[in-house]
Amino acid sequence: MNQETSAINSKMLQIGSLFTQLQLCSSASEKAQDKTSNQTMWPDFLQNVIKLTGLRKEDVYCNLRVPDQFQKAKDDINLIILTGQGIVCIDVKPWRGTVSTHNQNWHVQVKEEGQNFTNTCIEQIEDPLKAITTKTANLHSHLKRSGVSLRQSLFFPRIIFLSPDCELDTELKKRKELVSHSQIDDFLRSFKHGYVTWITDALTPSWISGHLSYRQMESVREVLRKVGTWDVMQLHCGEQLKGDYQGCQYIALNRQDTETLEFSRVKTLSADSLWALLGHAPQPITADDCPSLSLVLLEGSSC
């Protein structure tokens, strides 16, 4: 029994090694910040984005992984919104508690009250505003390398705090880049423009209006559609792994033309019974045998 358990654990480790594991947060403490709340808030937030902005889905991109200046690493931006006024890069935080700044770091203070005690937890997190500003600059550089040269002033880094239980301190409330829960709806509505604005943008040259032209916006869309997100591996047991799919020795594919890979093993009762009668024992499948995976969803930019 112990040998079988060790073999199963070994195979699962091999499967996991196919992927570079996804780091959902920038630090271990941030990763522990109410992951369940993030999963429940995110779908509702995305619906609000489309509803309140009035934008088309092709102008809203989720979790794009943008290469850095040296093209040696990638970091994901939770939400990218493309409008005529510019490109808005947004990181979304599900934090609860009081948020403040201390030197180069941020502190998130959470109080938990019990019947006979009050527990205060302070988490130290690397400056998320600096992070999204860097990723926004990386997106600007990536577009330029891809042949789309835009002014830096057309890129806007923002952070949205989803939880109503998140309170920013006085200094952070002054930062226009930060959007608290009570400001989310007004922030999203600011992207909505009427018919007059649409006509004005159509008739006014971009070099006069300072906005993106239709040609520039289409060029940006073409680049963003190719950036991609994390790959998702769905296992037979129902679990998921997120990371970079490294490939399979049995399959050659063009990643640009492939969205989904599905693997299956064809089994028939008669064939299995026949092999059993002949004394054949099924062989364990390792991670190198790709049919052990049920489905791999390759990276895409749609929300």
DRENDO-1510 file (C-alpha; in Angstrom, 1 decimal, always signed):
<recs>
REC; n; res; u; v; w
REC; 1; MET; +0.0; +0.0; +0.0 .
REC; 2; ASN; +2.8; +2.4; +0.9 .
REC; 3; GLN; +4.5; +1.7; -2.4 .
REC; 4; GLU; +1.3; +2.5; -4.3 .
REC; 5; THR; +0.9; +5.7; -2.4 .
REC; 6; SER; +4.5; +6.7; -3.2 .
REC; 7; ALA; +4.0; +6.0; -6.8 .
REC; 8; ILE; +0.9; +8.1; -7.0 .
REC; 9; ASN; +2.6; +11.0; -5.2 .
REC; 10; SER; +5.6; +10.7; -7.6 .
REC; 11; LYS; +3.3; +10.9; -10.6 .
REC; 12; MET; +1.5; +13.9; -9.3 .
REC; 13; LEU; +4.8; +15.7; -8.7 .
REC; 14; GLN; +5.8; +14.9; -12.3 .
REC; 15; ILE; +2.5; +16.3; -13.6 .
REC; 16; GLY; +3.0; +19.4; -11.6 .
REC; 17; SER; +6.5; +19.8; -13.0 .
REC; 18; LEU; +5.0; +20.3; -16.5 .
REC; 19; PHE; +3.8; +23.7; -15.2 .
REC; 20; THR; +5.5; +26.8; -13.7 .
REC; 21; GLN; +3.1; +27.3; -10.8 .
REC; 22; LEU; +1.0; +30.5; -10.8 .
REC; 23; GLN; +1.8; +32.9; -8.0 .
REC; 24; LEU; -1.6; +34.6; -7.4 .
REC; 25; CYS; -0.1; +37.3; -5.1 .
REC; 26; SER; +3.1; +39.2; -4.8 .
REC; 27; SER; +4.0; +37.9; -1.4 .
REC; 28; ALA; +3.1; +35.0; +0.9 .
REC; 29; SER; +1.1; +37.2; +3.3 .
REC; 30; GLU; -0.9; +38.7; +0.4 .
REC; 31; LYS; -1.6; +35.3; -1.0 .
REC; 32; ALA; -3.3; +34.4; +2.3 .
REC; 33; GLN; -5.6; +37.4; +2.0 .
REC; 34; ASP; -9.1; +35.9; +1.6 .
REC; 35; LYS; -8.7; +34.0; -1.6 .
REC; 36; THR; -12.3; +32.8; -1.4 .
REC; 37; SER; -13.6; +36.4; -1.4 .
REC; 38; ASN; -11.5; +37.2; -4.5 .
REC; 39; GLN; -13.0; +34.2; -6.4 .
REC; 40; THR; -16.6; +35.3; -5.5 .
REC; 41; MET; -16.1; +39.0; -6.1 .
REC; 42; TRP; -14.3; +38.7; -9.4 .
REC; 43; PRO; -17.1; +37.4; -11.7 .
REC; 44; ASP; -19.6; +40.0; -10.3 .
REC; 45; PHE; -17.0; +42.8; -10.9 .
REC; 46; LEU; -16.4; +41.7; -14.5 .
REC; 47; GLN; -20.1; +41.8; -15.2 .
REC; 48; ASN; -20.2; +45.4; -13.8 .
REC; 49; VAL; -17.3; +46.4; -15.9 .
REC; 50; ILE; -19.1; +45.5; -19.2 .
REC; 51; LYS; -22.4; +46.9; -17.9 .
REC; 52; LEU; -21.3; +50.2; -16.6 .
REC; 53; THR; -18.5; +51.1; -19.1 .
REC; 54; GLY; -20.7; +50.3; -22.1 .
REC; 55; LEU; -17.5; +48.9; -23.8 .
REC; 56; ARG; -17.4; +45.9; -26.1 .
REC; 57; LYS; -15.9; +42.7; -24.7 .
REC; 58; GLU; -13.1; +42.9; -27.2 .
REC; 59; ASP; -11.9; +46.1; -25.5 .
REC; 60; VAL; -11.7; +44.4; -22.0 .
REC; 61; TYR; -8.8; +42.0; -21.4 .
REC; 62; CYS; -8.3; +39.9; -18.2 .
REC; 63; ASN; -5.0; +38.7; -16.6 .
REC; 64; LEU; -2.7; +39.4; -19.6 .
REC; 65; ARG; +0.9; +38.4; -18.9 .
REC; 66; VAL; +3.0; +41.2; -20.2 .
REC; 67; PRO; +6.8; +40.6; -20.7 .
REC; 68; ASP; +9.2; +42.9; -18.9 .
REC; 69; GLN; +11.6; +45.4; -20.4 .
REC; 70; PHE; +14.2; +42.6; -20.9 .
REC; 71; GLN; +11.6; +40.0; -22.2 .
REC; 72; LYS; +13.0; +37.5; -19.6 .
REC; 73; ALA; +9.9; +37.4; -17.4 .
REC; 74; LYS; +6.2; +38.0; -17.5 .
REC; 75; ASP; +3.8; +39.5; -15.0 .
REC; 76; ASP; +0.0; +39.6; -15.2 .
REC; 77; ILE; -2.2; +42.7; -15.2 .
REC; 78; ASN; -5.7; +41.8; -13.8 .
REC; 79; LEU; -7.6; +44.0; -16.2 .
REC; 80; ILE; -6.8; +46.1; -19.3 .
REC; 81; ILE; -9.4; +48.5; -20.6 .
REC; 82; LEU; -8.9; +50.0; -24.1 .
REC; 83; THR; -10.7; +53.3; -24.8 .
REC; 84; GLY; -10.3; +56.2; -27.2 .
REC; 85; GLN; -8.9; +58.2; -24.3 .
REC; 86; GLY; -6.1; +55.7; -23.6 .
REC; 87; ILE; -5.2; +52.3; -22.1 .
REC; 88; VAL; -6.1; +51.7; -18.4 .
REC; 89; CYS; -4.1; +49.0; -16.6 .
REC; 90; ILE; -5.9; +47.8; -13.4 .
REC; 91; ASP; -4.8; +45.5; -10.6 .
REC; 92; VAL; -7.7; +44.3; -8.4 .
REC; 93; LYS; -7.3; +43.7; -4.7 .
REC; 94; PRO; -9.9; +41.8; -2.5 .
REC; 95; TRP; -8.2; +43.1; +0.7 .
REC; 96; ARG; -10.1; +43.7; +3.9 .
REC; 97; GLY; -9.0; +46.0; +6.8 .
REC; 98; THR; -7.2; +49.3; +7.0 .
REC; 99; VAL; -4.5; +50.0; +4.3 .
REC; 100; SER; -1.6; +52.4; +5.0 .
REC; 101; THR; +1.9; +53.1; +3.7 .
REC; 102; HIS; +5.1; +52.7; +5.6 .
REC; 103; ASN; +8.3; +53.6; +3.7 .
REC; 104; GLN; +8.5; +51.3; +0.6 .
REC; 105; ASN; +5.8; +48.9; +1.8 .
REC; 106; TRP; +2.1; +48.9; +2.5 .
REC; 107; HIS; +0.5; +47.6; +5.7 .
REC; 108; VAL; -2.9; +45.9; +5.8 .
REC; 109; GLN; -4.3; +45.8; +9.3 .
REC; 110; VAL; -7.2; +43.4; +10.0 .
REC; 111; LYS; -9.0; +43.2; +13.3 .
REC; 112; GLU; -10.8; +40.0; +14.3 .
REC; 113; GLU; -13.1; +40.3; +17.3 .
REC; 114; GLY; -14.0; +37.3; +19.4 .
REC; 115; GLN; -16.2; +37.0; +22.5 .
REC; 116; ASN; -13.3; +37.7; +25.0 .
REC; 117; PHE; -10.5; +39.0; +22.8 .
REC; 118; THR; -9.6; +41.2; +19.8 .
REC; 119; ASN; -6.9; +39.9; +17.5 .
REC; 120; THR; -5.1; +42.4; +15.3 .
REC; 121; CYS; -3.1; +41.2; +12.3 .
REC; 122; ILE; -0.8; +43.4; +10.3 .
REC; 123; GLU; +0.4; +42.2; +6.9 .
REC; 124; GLN; +3.3; +43.9; +5.2 .
REC; 125; ILE; +3.0; +44.0; +1.3 .
REC; 126; GLU; +5.3; +45.3; -1.4 .
REC; 127; ASP; +4.0; +48.6; -2.9 .
REC; 128; PRO; +1.2; +47.5; -5.3 .
REC; 129; LEU; +1.0; +50.9; -6.9 .
REC; 130; LYS; +4.7; +50.7; -7.9 .
REC; 131; ALA; +4.0; +47.2; -9.3 .
REC; 132; ILE; +1.1; +48.2; -11.5 .
REC; 133; THR; +3.0; +51.3; -12.7 .
REC; 134; THR; +5.9; +49.1; -13.7 .
REC; 135; LYS; +3.6; +46.7; -15.5 .
REC; 136; THR; +1.9; +49.6; -17.3 .
REC; 137; ALA; +5.3; +50.8; -18.5 .
REC; 138; ASN; +6.1; +47.3; -19.6 .
REC; 139; LEU; +2.9; +47.1; -21.7 .
REC; 140; HIS; +3.8; +50.5; -23.3 .
REC; 141; SER; +7.3; +49.0; -24.2 .
REC; 142; HIS; +5.8; +45.8; -25.5 .
REC; 143; LEU; +3.4; +47.6; -27.8 .
REC; 144; LYS; +6.3; +49.7; -29.1 .
REC; 145; ARG; +8.3; +46.6; -29.8 .
REC; 146; SER; +5.3; +45.2; -31.6 .
REC; 147; GLY; +5.1; +48.2; -33.9 .
REC; 148; VAL; +2.5; +50.2; -32.1 .
REC; 149; SER; +4.1; +53.4; -30.8 .
REC; 150; LEU; +1.9; +55.4; -28.4 .
REC; 151; ARG; +2.6; +58.3; -26.0 .
REC; 152; GLN; +3.3; +57.3; -22.4 .
REC; 153; SER; +0.6; +59.7; -21.3 .
REC; 154; LEU; -2.0; +57.5; -22.9 .
REC; 155; PHE; -1.4; +54.7; -20.3 .
REC; 156; PHE; -3.0; +54.9; -16.9 .
REC; 157; PRO; -2.2; +52.6; -13.9 .
REC; 158; ARG; -5.0; +52.0; -11.4 .
REC; 159; ILE; -5.7; +49.8; -8.4 .
REC; 160; ILE; -9.3; +48.8; -7.5 .
REC; 161; PHE; -10.2; +47.6; -4.0 .
REC; 162; LEU; -13.2; +45.3; -4.3 .
REC; 163; SER; -14.2; +44.8; -0.6 .
REC; 164; PRO; -16.4; +47.3; +1.2 .
REC; 165; ASP; -14.5; +46.3; +4.3 .
REC; 166; CYS; -11.3; +47.9; +3.0 .
REC; 167; GLU; -10.4; +51.3; +4.3 .
REC; 168; LEU; -7.6; +53.5; +2.8 .
REC; 169; ASP; -5.8; +55.8; +5.1 .
REC; 170; THR; -5.9; +59.6; +4.5 .
REC; 171; GLU; -2.8; +59.8; +2.4 .
REC; 172; LEU; -3.8; +56.9; +0.1 .
REC; 173; LYS; -7.3; +58.4; -0.4 .
REC; 174; LYS; -5.5; +61.4; -2.1 .
REC; 175; ARG; -4.0; +59.2; -4.8 .
REC; 176; LYS; -6.0; +59.3; -8.0 .
REC; 177; GLU; -4.6; +55.9; -9.1 .
REC; 178; LEU; -6.5; +54.2; -6.2 .
REC; 179; VAL; -10.2; +53.3; -6.5 .
REC; 180; SER; -12.0; +52.3; -3.3 .
REC; 181; HIS; -15.1; +50.2; -3.2 .
REC; 182; SER; -17.4; +53.2; -3.0 .
REC; 183; GLN; -15.9; +54.8; -6.1 .
REC; 184; ILE; -16.0; +51.7; -8.4 .
REC; 185; ASP; -19.3; +52.4; -10.1 .
REC; 186; ASP; -18.4; +56.1; -10.8 .
REC; 187; PHE; -15.0; +55.0; -12.0 .
REC; 188; LEU; -16.5; +52.5; -14.5 .
REC; 189; ARG; -19.1; +54.9; -15.7 .
REC; 190; SER; -16.4; +57.4; -16.6 .
REC; 191; PHE; -15.6; +55.2; -19.6 .
REC; 192; LYS; -19.1; +55.5; -21.0 .
REC; 193; HIS; -19.5; +58.2; -23.7 .
REC; 194; GLY; -22.5; +59.4; -25.6 .
REC; 195; TYR; -23.3; +59.7; -29.3 .
REC; 196; VAL; -21.9; +63.3; -29.5 .
REC; 197; THR; -18.5; +62.2; -28.1 .
REC; 198; TRP; -18.4; +59.2; -30.5 .
REC; 199; ILE; -19.1; +61.6; -33.5 .
REC; 200; THR; -16.5; +64.1; -32.3 .
REC; 201; ASP; -13.8; +61.4; -31.9 .
REC; 202; ALA; -14.6; +60.1; -35.4 .
REC; 203; LEU; -14.3; +63.5; -37.1 .
REC; 204; THR; -11.4; +65.0; -35.1 .
REC; 205; PRO; -7.8; +63.8; -36.0 .
REC; 206; SER; -6.0; +62.1; -33.1 .
REC; 207; TRP; -3.1; +64.5; -33.2 .
REC; 208; ILE; -5.6; +67.3; -32.4 .
REC; 209; SER; -7.9; +65.5; -29.9 .
REC; 210; GLY; -5.0; +63.7; -28.2 .
REC; 211; HIS; -7.0; +60.5; -28.2 .
REC; 212; LEU; -6.3; +57.2; -29.9 .
REC; 213; SER; -7.4; +56.9; -33.5 .
REC; 214; TYR; -9.5; +54.0; -34.7 .
REC; 215; ARG; -6.5; +52.6; -36.6 .
REC; 216; GLN; -4.4; +52.8; -33.4 .
REC; 217; MET; -7.0; +51.1; -31.4 .
REC; 218; GLU; -7.3; +48.2; -33.8 .
REC; 219; SER; -3.5; +47.9; -33.8 .
REC; 220; VAL; -3.5; +47.7; -30.0 .
REC; 221; ARG; -6.2; +45.0; -30.1 .
REC; 222; GLU; -4.2; +42.9; -32.5 .
REC; 223; VAL; -1.2; +43.0; -30.1 .
REC; 224; LEU; -3.2; +42.4; -27.0 .
REC; 225; ARG; -5.0; +39.4; -28.5 .
REC; 226; LYS; -1.6; +37.7; -28.9 .
REC; 227; VAL; -0.3; +38.4; -25.4 .
REC; 228; GLY; -2.1; +35.6; -23.7 .
REC; 229; THR; -2.8; +34.6; -20.1 .
REC; 230; TRP; -2.0; +31.6; -17.9 .
REC; 231; ASP; -2.6; +28.1; -19.3 .
REC; 232; VAL; -5.1; +26.0; -17.3 .
REC; 233; MET; -4.8; +22.3; -16.9 .
REC; 234; GLN; -8.0; +20.5; -15.8 .
REC; 235; LEU; -7.3; +17.1; -14.2 .
REC; 236; HIS; -9.6; +14.1; -14.2 .
REC; 237; CYS; -10.1; +14.5; -10.4 .
REC; 238; GLY; -11.6; +18.0; -10.9 .
REC; 239; GLU; -8.5; +20.0; -9.7 .
REC; 240; GLN; -6.8; +22.7; -11.8 .
REC; 241; LEU; -3.2; +23.7; -12.3 .
REC; 242; LYS; -2.4; +27.1; -13.7 .
REC; 243; GLY; +1.0; +28.0; -15.3 .
REC; 244; ASP; +2.9; +27.6; -18.5 .
REC; 245; TYR; +2.2; +24.5; -20.5 .
REC; 246; GLN; +5.7; +23.2; -21.6 .
REC; 247; GLY; +4.5; +20.8; -24.3 .
REC; 248; CYS; +4.0; +17.1; -25.0 .
REC; 249; GLN; +6.4; +14.9; -26.9 .
REC; 250; TYR; +3.6; +13.4; -28.9 .
REC; 251; ILE; +2.0; +16.7; -30.2 .
REC; 252; ALA; +3.3; +19.5; -32.3 .
REC; 253; LEU; +1.0; +22.5; -32.4 .
REC; 254; ASN; +0.9; +26.2; -33.3 .
REC; 255; ARG; +0.1; +28.1; -30.1 .
REC; 256; GLN; -1.3; +31.0; -32.0 .
REC; 257; ASP; -4.0; +28.8; -33.6 .
REC; 258; THR; -4.8; +26.6; -30.7 .
REC; 259; GLU; -7.1; +27.5; -27.8 .
REC; 260; THR; -7.9; +24.1; -26.2 .
REC; 261; LEU; -6.2; +20.7; -26.1 .
REC; 262; GLU; -8.2; +17.7; -25.0 .
REC; 263; PHE; -6.7; +14.3; -24.2 .
REC; 264; SER; -8.7; +11.1; -23.8 .
REC; 265; ARG; -8.0; +7.4; -23.6 .
REC; 266; VAL; -10.3; +5.1; -25.6 .
REC; 267; LYS; -11.5; +2.2; -23.5 .
REC; 268; THR; -13.8; -0.6; -24.4 .
REC; 269; LEU; -15.1; -3.3; -22.0 .
REC; 270; SER; -14.3; -6.1; -24.4 .
REC; 271; ALA; -10.7; -5.0; -25.0 .
REC; 272; ASP; -10.0; -4.6; -21.3 .
REC; 273; SER; -11.6; -7.9; -20.4 .
REC; 274; LEU; -9.6; -9.7; -23.1 .
REC; 275; TRP; -6.3; -8.2; -21.9 .
REC; 276; ALA; -7.3; -9.2; -18.3 .
REC; 277; LEU; -8.0; -12.8; -19.3 .
REC; 278; LEU; -4.6; -12.9; -20.9 .
REC; 279; GLY; -3.0; -11.8; -17.7 .
REC; 280; HIS; -2.2; -8.3; -18.7 .
REC; 281; ALA; -1.7; -5.8; -15.8 .
REC; 282; PRO; -2.4; -2.1; -16.6 .
REC; 283; GLN; +0.7; +0.0; -16.5 .
REC; 284; PRO; +0.8; +3.3; -14.5 .
REC; 285; ILE; +0.8; +6.4; -16.5 .
REC; 286; THR; +3.3; +9.1; -15.8 .
REC; 287; ALA; +3.3; +12.8; -16.5 .
REC; 288; ASP; +5.3; +12.2; -19.7 .
REC; 289; ASP; +2.2; +10.3; -21.0 .
REC; 290; CYS; +0.0; +13.2; -22.1 .
REC; 291; PRO; -3.3; +11.2; -22.0 .
REC; 292; SER; -3.1; +11.4; -18.2 .
REC; 293; LEU; -4.4; +14.9; -18.7 .
REC; 294; SER; -8.1; +15.5; -19.5 .
REC; 295; LEU; -8.0; +19.1; -20.8 .
REC; 296; VAL; -5.6; +21.9; -21.2 .
REC; 297; LEU; -6.9; +25.4; -21.9 .
REC; 298; LEU; -4.2; +27.3; -23.6 .
REC; 299; GLU; -3.6; +31.0; -22.9 .
REC; 300; GLY; -6.1; +33.5; -24.2 .
REC; 301; SER; -7.0; +37.1; -23.4 .
REC; 302; SER; -10.7; +37.1; -23.2 .
REC; 303; CYS; -12.4; +37.6; -19.8 .
</recs>
